[in-house]
């Protein structure tokens, strides 16, 4: 499908991959885009342009698919259905995340202790505990023994 672009300058360097595909490089952040049109859409992240506006609540989006997904909040449409339990979701990514409750998949792995999580935000919370523990190891709290600090760390680690 050929997209039309307004007459704007999205000049960029172009690199060629091993299989002769041309990639356009964003001059702002060096992200690679598969086409000049994709680069044009990507540039909205830098300019703040949001041309796709919800007529119901006036929320604006930089990409048309963002508006399409948003409109489901008004219509109640949930086209992504779990085959196991029949729950439905507005986006395929929400369905994918939900499926992990059935499969037990935990693709997010802590590099420090190898504990795994089903969602990235749980891993991030867990990593914050490692960071806090590292700080405590370097400077035990005033008035607490090293043994007390170890007990606190152990109880926090068991939470996650």
C-alpha positions in Angstrom: 0.0 0.0 0.0 1.4 3.4 -1.0 1.1 6.1 1.6 1.0 9.8 0.8 3.2 12.2 2.7 2.8 15.9 2.9 5.6 17.8 1.2 8.0 17.9 4.1 11.7 17.3 4.3 12.5 13.9 5.8 15.9 13.7 4.3 18.1 11.1 6.0 21.1 9.0 5.5 20.3 5.6 4.0 22.2 2.4 4.8 22.0 -0.8 2.8 21.7 -4.1 4.6 23.4 -7.4 3.6 20.3 -8.5 1.7 20.2 -5.1 -0.2 17.3 -3.6 1.8 17.6 0.2 2.3 17.0 1.6 5.8 16.5 5.3 6.5 18.3 6.7 9.6 16.6 9.2 11.9 19.0 12.1 12.2 17.7 12.9 15.7 18.0 9.5 17.4 19.6 7.2 14.8 16.6 4.8 14.7 16.4 2.8 11.5 13.2 2.9 9.5 12.3 0.5 6.6 10.9 3.3 4.4 10.9 7.0 4.0 7.2 7.0 5.1 8.0 5.1 8.3 10.7 7.7 9.0 8.2 10.5 8.4 5.8 8.9 10.9 8.7 8.2 13.4 9.7 11.9 13.2 6.4 12.7 15.0 8.0 11.3 18.2 10.5 14.2 18.0 8.1 17.0 16.8 5.2 16.1 19.0 2.8 16.2 16.0 -0.5 14.3 16.7 -2.7 14.6 13.7 -5.2 11.8 14.6 -7.8 13.1 17.0 -10.6 11.3 18.7 -13.9 13.0 17.9 -15.4 11.8 21.1 -12.9 13.0 23.7 -10.4 15.0 21.6 -7.4 12.8 22.7 -4.7 13.0 20.0 -2.4 10.4 18.6 0.7 10.4 16.4 -0.3 7.2 14.6 -3.6 6.2 13.1 -3.5 2.8 14.8 -3.3 4.5 18.2 -6.6 6.2 17.4 -8.1 3.0 16.2 -7.2 1.2 19.4 -8.3 4.1 21.5 -11.8 4.2 19.8 -12.4 0.7 21.3 -12.5 2.4 24.8 -15.6 4.3 23.6 -17.2 1.4 21.6 -16.4 -1.4 24.0 -15.1 -3.5 21.2 -12.7 -6.2 22.3 -11.8 -8.2 19.2 -8.9 -10.2 20.8 -10.4 -13.3 22.5 -8.6 -15.9 24.6 -9.3 -19.4 23.2 -8.8 -20.9 26.7 -11.2 -18.8 28.9 -13.0 -16.6 26.4 -11.9 -13.3 28.0 -11.6 -10.5 25.4 -9.2 -7.7 25.1 -8.9 -4.4 23.1 -5.3 -5.2 21.9 -3.4 -8.3 20.8 -0.6 -7.3 23.3 -3.1 -7.5 26.2 -4.2 -10.9 25.0 -0.6 -12.1 24.7 0.1 -10.9 28.3 -3.1 -12.6 29.5 -2.1 -15.9 27.8 0.8 -16.1 30.2 -1.6 -16.8 33.0 -2.6 -20.0 31.3 0.8 -21.0 29.9 3.0 -20.0 32.9 5.4 -18.4 30.5 7.8 -15.9 32.2 10.0 -14.4 29.5 11.4 -11.5 31.6 14.5 -12.7 33.3 16.6 -11.0 36.0 20.2 -10.9 34.9 21.3 -10.7 38.5 19.6 -13.8 40.0 17.9 -15.4 37.0 14.4 -15.1 38.6 11.8 -14.8 35.8 8.6 -12.8 35.5 5.6 -12.7 33.1 5.6 -8.9 32.8 8.4 -6.4 32.4 7.0 -4.1 35.1 7.3 -6.9 37.7 10.9 -7.4 36.6 11.6 -3.7 36.9 10.2 -3.7 40.4 12.3 -6.7 41.3 15.4 -5.0 39.9 14.8 -2.0 42.1 15.0 -4.3 45.1 18.4 -5.5 43.9 19.5 -1.8 43.6 18.3 -1.0 47.1 20.0 -4.1 48.5 23.3 -3.1 46.8 23.0 0.4 48.4 22.4 -1.2 51.9 25.4 -3.4 51.5 27.6 -0.4 50.8 26.2 1.7 53.7 24.3 -0.1 56.5 21.6 2.1 58.1 22.6 4.0 61.2 21.7 2.1 64.3 21.1 -1.2 62.6 23.4 -4.1 62.6 24.6 -5.9 59.4 22.4 -8.9 60.5 19.3 -6.6 60.7 20.0 -5.3 57.2 20.4 -8.8 55.9 17.0 -9.8 57.4 15.3 -6.8 55.8 16.8 -7.6 52.4 15.8 -11.3 52.7 12.2 -10.4 53.4 12.1 -7.9 50.5 13.5 -10.4 48.1 10.9 -13.0 49.1 8.2 -10.5 48.1 9.3 -10.8 44.5 
